[in-house]
Amino acid sequence: MTPTPPRDDTVFDMAIIGAGVIGCAVFRAFVLAGLKVVLVERDADIINGASKANSALLHTGFDAGPGTLELDCVKRGHALYHRIHQRLGLSLIETGAILVAWTEADLAALPGIVAQAHANGVTDVRQLTAEEVRAREPHLAPDLRGGVLVPGEAVIDPWSAPLAYVLQGMANGGTVMRGTEVTGGVQNAGGWTLSTPRGPIRAGVVVNCAGNFGDLVEAIARPSPFEIRPRKGQFVVLDKTATAFANAIILPVPNERTKGVVIARTAFGNLLVGPTAEEQAERRIATVEEPALEALLAQGRRMIPALEHEPVTTTYAGLRPATQFKDYQIEALADRRWITVGGIRSTGLTGSLGIAEYLCTLYEQHFAPLHPLPEPIWPRMPNLTEGLPRPWQQPGRDEIICHCELVTRGEIAAALEGPLPAGNLGGLKRRTRCMMGRCQGFYCTRRVMELCAGRLPGLVEQG
């Protein structure tokens, strides 16, 4: 099920290391730009690292640092997602956001937040009185002091988007190698020969999109100028009934370290509370801890008291590849035939398309002209969200396997087939929503395993 590795005589124009959302978007962009590209991922499936666990928000960049590369990429990514999402069948739930002031200090900060948003080019942001906030969000605690409305913030399906980017790249001639860890590399006259347990990969230019391992991969080309300091974010997912208590994304007034705890609907009908912001040395494993989760719940219930009686569906944690720098670390090394993409933190889902476009500009500046495909193929993703019809609602639909999330046998079969089938159980969940509902697989696991027998190489990898 994993794509066959290329023959030793295959030379790619570009090799991209890391199939998180950034690597997936970069893969798509350069394939559509006319290059022969291979996307190399060490795990059994794509988006199995930092990108699998995020808040699934499409940001406007209203609060990004002025003059930063992050601001430019987030704004461009926001615009590009709006441009392409319908052609790829991707979701866009335009909830808007309200940044809520709970203290006098918060209230005093609001004019500056509005001014920064306007300076960032997000000119529809405006301040709200306490009464205006309550009219929009009647379930918020009554002691709020005011707010800021950010109309352009939205909710998307965070897993279908990068999968769509990869599938479009593959449909237009790109190659994906999963289960292939890059262990080293040697630069030569034609570019690079990367070492992997499955044989060498030769490419004219290498792009480092390795996320939480970005500084280690960077050492293949040079001493890394940045240090990855994984920042853990824990989340609580409340039951679908909780969505009745929040219309917009509810944001706090941020501080220097974090944007704070957010309350937001998900594309799958739940309500999300999180994240925390905890630096740790471990790069791969993100644990959840009861004290942190209880603190998140307490903050969520402080903001929306009605959540006191809403049950928790699940919890999860993700690791963001933070560095010692606040801005993205993106650089083209012409003499090394290498492009660095590091330090992409919580805005990566939104910024990915903008980053990919920026890298195309860097490539043309430092390496060679690009020749975009005149008529690229546009695959369409199956809908996983609550806002549009799903297979279980269609006449003549087949057996429902996961009753919590209403996932059919046909959806699971489709996720196990095609050009990029699920590579592990986590990948199957992200392609279908199976085992992700109220019972967390208690009732459907056996039936899912029967359907996956002999078809899911990484069955024991939870993802």
C-alpha positions as CSV (number, residue, x, y, z in Angstrom):
1,M,0.0,0.0,0.0
2,T,3.0,2.3,0.5
3,P,4.1,3.7,-3.0
4,T,7.0,1.8,-4.6
5,P,10.3,3.6,-4.1
6,P,11.8,5.0,-7.3
7,R,14.5,3.2,-9.2
8,D,18.1,4.3,-8.4
9,D,18.3,6.1,-11.8
10,T,15.4,8.3,-10.9
11,V,16.4,12.0,-10.3
12,F,13.8,14.4,-9.0
13,D,13.9,18.2,-9.5
14,M,12.9,18.5,-5.8
15,A,12.7,16.3,-2.7
16,I,10.6,17.6,0.2
17,I,11.3,16.1,3.6
18,G,8.3,15.9,5.9
19,A,4.6,15.4,5.0
20,G,2.9,17.6,7.6
21,V,0.6,20.3,6.3
22,I,3.5,22.5,5.2
23,G,5.2,19.7,3.2
24,C,1.9,18.7,1.7
25,A,1.1,22.2,0.5
26,V,4.7,22.7,-0.8
27,F,4.4,19.4,-2.7
28,R,1.2,20.5,-4.4
29,A,2.6,23.9,-5.3
30,F,5.8,22.7,-6.9
31,V,4.1,19.8,-8.8
32,L,1.6,22.3,-10.2
33,A,4.5,24.6,-11.0
34,G,5.9,22.0,-13.3
35,L,8.6,20.2,-11.3
36,K,9.2,16.5,-10.8
37,V,8.8,16.2,-7.0
38,V,9.0,13.6,-4.4
39,L,7.5,14.0,-0.9
40,V,9.4,11.9,1.7
41,E,7.8,11.0,5.0
42,R,9.2,8.8,7.7
43,D,5.9,7.8,9.2
44,A,3.4,5.4,7.8
45,D,1.0,8.2,6.9
46,I,1.0,11.9,6.2
47,I,0.2,14.6,8.8
48,N,1.2,12.1,11.6
49,G,3.2,14.6,13.6
50,A,2.5,18.2,14.6
51,S,-0.2,18.7,11.9
52,K,-2.5,16.0,13.2
53,A,-3.4,17.9,16.4
54,N,-4.4,21.5,16.0
55,S,-7.3,23.9,16.6
56,A,-8.5,23.7,12.9
57,L,-8.9,27.4,12.6
58,L,-8.4,29.5,9.4
59,H,-6.7,32.7,10.6
60,T,-6.8,36.1,9.1
61,G,-3.5,37.3,10.5
62,F,-5.1,40.1,12.4
63,D,-2.9,39.5,15.4
64,A,0.3,38.4,13.7
65,G,3.5,40.4,14.3
66,P,3.6,43.5,12.0
67,G,6.1,43.2,9.2
68,T,6.7,39.5,9.7
69,L,6.9,36.7,7.2
70,E,4.3,34.9,9.2
71,L,1.8,37.7,8.6
72,D,2.5,37.7,4.9
73,C,2.1,33.9,4.6
74,V,-1.0,33.7,6.8
75,K,-2.8,36.4,4.9
76,R,-1.9,34.9,1.6
77,G,-2.8,31.4,2.8
78,H,-6.1,32.6,4.0
79,A,-6.9,34.1,0.6
80,L,-5.6,31.1,-1.3
81,Y,-7.7,28.7,0.7
82,H,-10.8,30.8,-0.1
83,R,-9.8,30.6,-3.7
84,I,-9.4,26.8,-4.0
85,H,-11.4,25.1,-1.3
86,Q,-14.6,24.6,-3.4
87,R,-12.7,23.1,-6.3
88,L,-11.1,20.5,-3.9
89,G,-14.3,19.9,-2.0
90,L,-12.9,21.3,1.2
91,S,-14.9,22.8,4.1
92,L,-15.1,26.5,5.2
93,I,-17.3,27.3,8.1
94,E,-17.4,31.1,8.4
95,T,-18.1,31.6,12.1
96,G,-16.0,34.7,12.6
97,A,-14.3,35.3,16.0
98,I,-14.8,37.5,19.0
99,L,-11.8,38.4,21.2
100,V,-13.3,38.9,24.6
101,A,-12.1,41.2,27.4
102,W,-12.7,39.9,30.9
103,T,-10.7,42.4,32.9
104,E,-10.1,46.2,32.8
105,A,-6.6,45.5,31.6
106,D,-8.0,43.4,28.7
107,L,-10.4,46.1,27.9
108,A,-7.7,48.7,27.8
109,A,-5.8,46.5,25.3
110,L,-8.6,46.3,22.7
111,P,-8.0,49.5,20.8
112,G,-4.4,48.5,20.3
113,I,-5.5,45.1,19.0
114,V,-7.9,46.8,16.5
115,A,-5.1,49.2,15.4
116,Q,-2.7,46.3,14.9
117,A,-5.3,44.4,12.8
118,H,-5.9,47.4,10.6
119,A,-2.1,47.9,10.2
120,N,-1.9,44.2,9.2
121,G,-4.5,44.9,6.5
122,V,-7.4,43.2,8.2
123,T,-9.6,46.2,8.1
124,D,-13.0,44.7,8.9
125,V,-11.9,44.1,12.6
126,R,-13.8,46.4,15.0
127,Q,-14.3,46.9,18.7
128,L,-17.6,45.8,20.3
129,T,-19.2,47.0,23.5
130,A,-20.1,44.5,26.2
131,E,-23.7,44.7,25.1
132,E,-22.8,44.0,21.5
133,V,-20.8,40.9,22.6
134,R,-23.7,39.6,24.7
135,A,-26.1,40.1,21.8
136,R,-23.9,37.9,19.6
137,E,-22.9,35.4,22.3
138,P,-25.7,35.2,25.0
139,H,-24.1,32.3,26.8
140,L,-20.9,34.0,27.7
141,A,-20.4,34.9,31.4
142,P,-22.1,38.2,32.2
143,D,-19.0,39.9,33.6
144,L,-17.4,40.4,30.2
145,R,-16.2,43.9,29.6
146,G,-16.1,44.2,25.8
147,G,-14.6,42.6,22.7
148,V,-13.2,42.7,19.2
149,L,-15.0,41.2,16.2
150,V,-12.9,39.5,13.6
151,P,-15.3,38.5,10.8
152,G,-12.8,36.6,8.7
153,E,-11.7,33.9,11.1
154,A,-13.2,30.5,10.2
155,V,-13.2,26.8,11.0
156,I,-12.1,24.1,8.5
157,D,-11.5,20.4,8.4
158,P,-7.8,20.2,9.3
159,W,-7.1,16.7,7.9
160,S,-8.9,16.8,4.5
161,A,-7.0,19.9,3.5
162,P,-3.5,18.5,3.5
163,L,-4.7,15.2,2.1
164,A,-6.3,17.1,-0.8
165,Y,-3.0,19.0,-1.4
166,V,-1.1,15.6,-1.6
167,L,-3.7,14.0,-3.8
168,Q,-3.7,16.9,-6.2
169,G,0.1,16.7,-6.3
170,M,-0.1,12.9,-7.0
171,A,-2.8,13.3,-9.6
172,N,-0.5,15.7,-11.5
173,G,2.6,13.5,-11.5
174,G,4.1,13.9,-8.0
175,T,5.6,10.9,-6.0
176,V,5.0,10.2,-2.3
177,M,7.2,7.9,-0.3
178,R,5.9,7.1,3.2
179,G,7.7,5.0,5.8
180,T,10.9,6.5,4.4
181,E,13.2,8.3,6.9
182,V,15.9,10.5,5.6
183,T,19.0,9.7,7.6
184,G,21.6,11.8,5.8
185,G,22.6,13.3,2.5
186,V,25.5,14.3,0.3
187,Q,25.5,17.3,-1.9
188,N,26.9,16.7,-5.4
189,A,27.1,18.6,-8.7
190,G,23.5,17.8,-9.6
191,G,22.0,18.5,-6.2
192,W,21.6,16.0,-3.4
193,T,21.7,12.3,-2.8
194,L,19.6,11.6,0.3
195,S,20.1,8.4,2.3
196,T,17.1,6.4,3.5
197,P,16.7,2.8,4.6
198,R,14.8,2.2,1.3
199,G,17.6,3.4,-0.9
200,P,19.0,6.7,-2.1
201,I,16.9,9.6,-3.3
202,R,18.5,12.0,-5.8
203,A,17.1,15.5,-6.2
204,G,18.2,18.8,-7.6
205,V,16.9,20.8,-4.6
206,V,15.9,19.7,-1.1
207,V,13.2,21.4,1.0
208,N,13.3,20.8,4.8
209,C,9.7,20.7,6.1
210,A,10.5,18.3,8.9
211,G,8.5,20.2,11.6
212,N,9.5,19.2,15.1
213,F,12.7,17.5,13.7
214,G,13.5,20.5,11.5
215,D,16.8,21.5,13.2
216,L,18.0,17.8,13.1
217,V,17.2,17.6,9.3
218,E,18.8,21.0,8.8
219,A,22.1,19.6,10.1
220,I,22.3,17.6,6.8
221,A,23.0,20.8,5.0
222,R,24.5,23.1,7.7
223,P,24.6,23.8,11.4
224,S,21.0,24.7,12.1
225,P,20.5,28.4,12.8
226,F,17.4,27.6,14.9
227,E,16.6,25.2,17.7
228,I,13.3,23.4,17.8
229,R,11.7,23.7,21.2
230,P,8.5,21.7,21.0
231,R,5.5,23.5,22.5
232,K,2.7,21.2,23.7
233,G,-0.9,22.2,23.4
234,Q,-3.5,20.1,25.1
235,F,-7.2,20.2,24.1
236,V,-10.6,19.1,25.4
237,V,-13.3,18.2,23.0
238,L,-16.8,18.5,24.3
239,D,-19.9,16.7,23.2
240,K,-21.8,17.9,20.1
241,T,-24.6,19.3,22.3
242,A,-22.1,21.9,23.6
243,T,-22.0,23.7,20.2
244,A,-25.3,25.4,21.0
245,F,-23.4,27.6,23.5
246,A,-21.0,29.3,21.1
247,N,-21.7,30.9,17.7
248,A,-18.3,32.4,16.9
249,I,-14.8,31.4,17.8
250,I,-14.2,32.8,21.3
251,L,-10.7,34.2,21.8
252,P,-8.9,35.6,24.8
253,V,-6.7,38.7,24.9
254,P,-3.3,37.2,24.2
255,N,0.0,37.6,26.0
256,E,3.6,37.5,25.0
257,R,3.8,33.7,25.2
258,T,0.5,32.4,23.9
259,K,-2.7,33.4,22.2
260,G,-4.5,31.7,25.2
261,V,-7.4,29.4,25.5
262,V,-9.8,29.3,22.6
263,I,-13.4,28.0,22.5
264,A,-14.5,27.0,19.0
265,R,-16.8,24.8,17.1
266,T,-15.2,22.0,15.1
267,A,-16.1,21.0,11.5
268,F,-17.3,17.7,12.9
269,G,-19.9,19.2,15.3
270,N,-18.1,19.3,18.6
271,L,-16.9,22.2,20.8
272,L,-13.1,22.6,21.3
273,V,-11.4,24.1,24.3
274,G,-7.7,24.7,24.3
275,P,-4.8,24.8,23.9
276,T,-2.3,24.9,26.7
277,A,1.3,26.1,25.9
278,E,4.0,24.0,27.5
279,E,7.6,23.7,26.3
280,Q,9.1,20.2,26.4
281,A,12.2,18.4,25.1
282,E,10.3,15.4,23.7
283,R,9.7,15.9,20.0
284,R,7.3,13.1,19.1
285,I,5.0,12.2,22.0
286,A,2.5,14.6,23.3
287,T,0.8,13.4,26.5
288,V,-2.3,14.7,28.1
289,E,-2.4,15.4,31.9
290,E,-5.4,15.6,34.1
291,P,-4.4,18.8,35.9
292,A,-3.9,20.7,32.6
293,L,-7.2,19.3,31.2
294,E,-9.1,20.3,34.4
295,A,-7.6,23.8,34.1
296,L,-8.8,24.0,30.5
297,L,-12.3,22.9,31.5
298,A,-12.3,25.4,34.3
299,Q,-11.4,28.2,32.0
300,G,-14.0,27.2,29.4
301,R,-16.7,27.0,32.0
302,R,-15.6,30.4,33.4
303,M,-16.2,31.9,30.0
304,I,-19.4,29.9,29.2
305,P,-21.0,28.7,32.4
306,A,-23.4,26.4,30.6
307,L,-20.5,24.1,29.7
308,E,-20.4,22.9,33.3
309,H,-22.9,20.2,32.4
310,E,-21.6,19.3,29.0
311,P,-19.8,15.9,28.8
312,V,-16.2,15.5,27.4
313,T,-16.0,13.4,24.3
314,T,-12.2,13.2,24.2
315,T,-8.9,14.9,24.8
316,Y,-5.8,15.2,22.8
317,A,-2.4,17.0,22.6
318,G,-0.2,18.2,19.8
319,L,3.4,19.6,19.6
320,R,4.1,22.8,17.7
321,P,7.6,23.2,16.3
322,A,8.4,26.5,18.1
323,T,12.0,27.9,18.0
324,Q,13.8,30.7,19.9
325,F,12.4,33.1,17.2
326,K,8.9,34.4,16.9
327,D,8.8,34.5,13.1
328,Y,8.9,31.7,10.6
329,Q,12.4,30.5,9.7
330,I,12.4,30.3,5.9
331,E,15.5,30.6,3.7
332,A,16.8,29.5,0.4
333,L,20.5,28.5,0.3
334,A,21.4,28.8,-3.3
335,D,24.9,27.3,-2.9
336,R,23.6,24.4,-1.0
337,R,20.6,23.8,-3.3
338,W,18.5,23.7,-0.1
339,I,15.4,25.5,1.2
340,T,14.7,25.7,4.9
341,V,11.2,25.9,6.3
342,G,11.3,25.9,10.1
343,G,9.5,27.3,13.2
344,I,6.0,27.1,11.7
345,R,3.9,27.1,14.8
346,S,0.1,27.3,15.4
347,T,-0.6,29.3,12.2
348,G,0.8,26.5,9.9
349,L,-2.6,25.2,8.8
350,T,-3.6,28.6,7.5
351,G,-0.1,29.7,6.4
352,S,0.7,26.5,4.5
353,L,-0.6,27.6,1.1
354,G,1.0,31.0,1.5
355,I,4.3,29.5,2.5
356,A,4.2,27.2,-0.5
357,E,3.6,30.2,-2.8
358,Y,6.5,32.1,-1.1
359,L,8.8,29.1,-1.7
360,C,7.9,29.1,-5.4
361,T,9.1,32.7,-5.5
362,L,12.3,31.8,-3.7
363,Y,12.9,28.9,-6.1
364,E,12.7,31.2,-9.1
365,Q,14.9,33.8,-7.5
366,H,17.7,31.3,-6.6
367,F,17.4,28.2,-8.8
368,A,15.4,28.3,-12.1
369,P,12.2,29.5,-13.7
370,L,9.0,27.5,-13.1
371,H,6.6,26.4,-15.8
372,P,3.2,25.8,-14.3
373,L,0.9,23.1,-15.7
374,P,-1.6,24.6,-18.1
375,E,-4.5,22.5,-17.0
376,P,-3.9,20.7,-13.7
377,I,-6.2,17.9,-12.4
378,W,-8.4,18.9,-9.5
379,P,-9.5,15.9,-7.3
380,R,-12.4,16.4,-4.9
381,M,-12.4,15.3,-1.3
382,P,-15.4,13.4,0.3
383,N,-17.2,15.6,2.8
384,L,-16.5,14.8,6.5
385,T,-18.1,17.8,8.0
386,E,-21.5,18.4,9.5
387,G,-22.4,21.3,7.3
388,L,-22.9,19.3,4.1
389,P,-24.6,16.0,3.2
390,R,-22.7,12.8,4.1
391,P,-22.9,9.3,2.8
392,W,-25.1,8.0,5.6
393,Q,-27.8,10.4,4.5
394,Q,-27.9,9.2,1.0
395,P,-30.6,6.8,-0.4
396,G,-29.4,3.2,-0.6
397,R,-26.4,3.8,1.6
398,D,-24.6,0.8,3.0
399,E,-23.9,-0.4,6.6
400,I,-23.1,2.2,9.2
401,I,-20.0,1.0,11.0
402,C,-19.3,3.9,13.4
403,H,-22.7,5.0,14.9
404,C,-21.3,7.9,16.9
405,E,-19.9,9.6,13.9
406,L,-22.2,7.9,11.3
407,V,-19.4,6.5,9.2
408,T,-20.4,4.0,6.5
409,R,-18.6,0.8,5.3
410,G,-18.1,2.5,2.0
411,E,-16.3,5.4,3.5
412,I,-13.9,3.1,5.3
413,A,-13.4,1.0,2.2
414,A,-12.6,4.1,0.1
415,A,-10.0,5.3,2.7
416,L,-8.2,1.9,2.4
417,E,-8.0,2.2,-1.4
418,G,-7.0,4.8,-3.9
419,P,-3.7,6.5,-4.7
420,L,-2.9,7.3,-1.0
421,P,-4.7,4.8,1.2
422,A,-4.6,5.2,5.0
423,G,-1.2,4.0,6.2
424,N,-2.1,3.5,9.9
425,L,-5.1,3.6,12.1
426,G,-4.7,7.3,12.8
427,G,-4.8,7.9,9.1
428,L,-8.0,5.9,8.8
429,K,-9.6,8.0,11.5
430,R,-8.5,11.2,9.9
431,R,-9.9,10.1,6.5
432,T,-13.3,9.0,7.9
433,R,-14.0,10.1,11.5
434,C,-14.5,6.5,12.6
435,M,-13.8,5.7,16.3
436,M,-13.7,9.5,17.1
437,G,-17.1,10.0,18.6
438,R,-18.7,9.6,22.0
439,C,-17.7,6.0,22.6
440,Q,-14.1,6.5,21.2
441,G,-14.3,3.2,19.3
442,F,-15.8,1.1,22.2
443,Y,-18.6,-0.2,20.0
444,C,-17.1,-0.1,16.5
445,T,-13.4,-1.1,16.9
446,R,-14.0,-4.8,16.2
447,R,-16.0,-4.1,13.0
448,V,-13.4,-1.6,11.9
449,M,-10.6,-4.1,12.5
450,E,-12.4,-6.7,10.4
451,L,-12.7,-4.3,7.5
452,C,-9.0,-3.4,7.8
453,A,-7.7,-6.9,8.1
454,G,-4.8,-7.3,5.7
455,R,-5.2,-3.8,4.3
456,L,-3.7,-1.5,6.9
457,P,0.0,-2.0,7.3
458,G,0.4,0.2,10.4
459,L,-2.7,-1.1,12.2
460,V,-0.9,-0.9,15.6
461,E,0.2,2.7,15.1
462,Q,-2.5,4.8,16.7
463,G,-1.5,8.0,15.0
